[in-house]
Amino acid sequence: MIPKYIQNHHIHLAANALASAKTDCNSTKYFVSKNGHKVAPKRIIALAAFLACGAVLPVSRFSGGKETNTRLKRAGLAVREFEPQVEQLDLDLSRIVEVLYKNL
């Protein structure tokens, strides 16, 4: 659960700091774009907690996806979903076709 003491300005400061530091976006599904850099949503919340109270909130202590994205959107950030990679999609379709033919 994301603590209530994290305020919108903590979230914006964290997002800007992570984008400026050009940290790797280790998120697999969602990202926030700041200054042309993709930032992992859960990292924003973890750093915002540090800015709010001086202690980093471990990412294992709160949920990604809906919980995190809702909080970031409420702060005014645009959360985007990664586009599926064409190569991965082709690979998945190949496997599906293979399975279908084996079961005929």
C-alpha positions, 0 to 999 in steps of 0.5 A: 500500500502506498503511504498517504504521506507521499504528496504530489510534489514529492512524486514530481520531484522524484520523477524529475530526479530519476529522469535527470539521472537517466536511471534505467527503466526496469519496468516491464509493462508501464512507464512515465515519460519525463524530459524524453526519458522513460522512468519506472513508476514504482521507482518514482513512488519509492523515491517519493517516499524517501523525499517525504520521510527520509526512508526509501519505501521498498518496491516489494511493499506496494503494488505496481500496476493499478495501485501505482498508476492510479496514484501517479495519474492523480498527481498529474503524471501520464502513465503509458504502457510499453508497446509489444515488441514486434519480434516478440509478437511474431515469436508468440504467434509462431508458437501458437501456430505450432501448437495449433498444428500439433493438436490437429 
